[in-house]
């Protein structure tokens, strides 16, 4: 039988601490949040998870458990995989050596989860797959204690995806032992007899390798005639930019179309040129062409996008209701912080500086995440 694993209690966390930085950890949190019908309880659960009041966590096949304040027993049940499902999962893991290496390196490859899904093996929970239970008098589904347990579990999943596999029924040692016992495909004979090799004749040479566009061109110098009227420094920047764009085209097969102004900003951002475009350069470094557009062009987003964003901001705010929001088109102002909604569906943070708004960091899908790192109440 698979042994349970115990984890020490998490201490108090800072208010802006985030849950689930890995993609599989975020999928776990999403399954719990999508099941909940009470955003207030979720907000309280997030605050409780960071308070340090939840006890040590025990993970065992089919469940995670902890003791909350007042000795409330809190459990979240997860459906275990059948033996047949485990066999199909092990087939997918053993099919590629890098899957085993990734798991041992505490990573959960996307293609492994997708291959398991195709084999009818649901590794990640979906809506309704998590069953919370708590001995507290709250009838929430989940209550704040069970929600806090799920949020803290996302930290465990970030650090070790084998925690998820243990919840599904099998621990790390059991899985590795099962993989070692599986049949290994017979190796192909190495090489061919000499006579057969000579009989094949001379094969055609391979084509030339692709030009290494990452190569740094040599430094440009004025010709022997002295000053030729060419700005060598500017020409060097343009040559490096052309090489970078060629590499982008080679790797992706396409190049984004930029206006002349956008290219000026891009060059300044990539090569540290002082062209009097400080705010634009900072916007480009955080979000590329989308970041520049958010800096300079207000627009009116669909109402449903803003309604969803406002609900996420309220649900993700720690310690009570968020401050009043002054909204205008795609711009939300919260005191000395402003969020701008981009056409790419992300929220860009800005802070007040010299009487204007200055790009303050990379964009976030969740507006509450963009706020937490930078929020300072007016004094």
NORPEZI-V197330 format. One line per field, one symbol per residue. ss: DSSP state (A for helix, B for strand, O for the rest). psi: psi as a letter, one per 40 degrees, with the letter a starting at -180 (. if undefined). Layout:
ss->???
psi->???
This chain:
ss->OOOOBBBOOOOOOOOOOOOOOOAAAAAAAAAAAAAOOOAAAAAAAAAAAOOOOOOOBBBBOOBBBBBOAAAOBBBBBBOOOOAAAAAAAAAAAAOOAAAAAAAAOOOOOAAAAAAAAAOOOOOOOOOOOBBBBBOOOOOOOOOAAAAAAAAAAAAAAAAOOAAAAAAOOOOAAAAAAAAAOOOOOOOOOOOOOAAAAAAOOOOOOOOOOOOOOOOOOOOOOOOOOOOOOOOAAAAAAAAAAAAAAAAAAAAAOOOOOOOAAAAAAAAAAAAOOOOOOAAAAAAAAAAAAAAAAAAAOOOOOOAAAAAAAAAAAAAAOOOOOOOOOBBBOOBBBBOOBBBBBOOOOOBBBBBBBOOBBBBOOOOBOOAAAAAAOOOOOOO
psi->ihiihihiihihiidehiigdidddddddddddddiehdddddddddddeeeehaihhhiheiiiihaiffhhhihihhiiidddddddddddedhddddddddefigidddddddddefghdhiaheehhiiieieheigiiddddddddddddddddheedddddeehidddddddddeihhihiiihaiiddddddeahiiiiiiiihgeehhiihhiiieebheehgddddddddddddddddddddeeihihiidddddddddddefigeffdddddddddeadddddddehiihiidddddddddddddehifaiiiihhhhbehhhgbehhhhhieeeihhiiihhfeahhheiiiidhddddddeehhih.
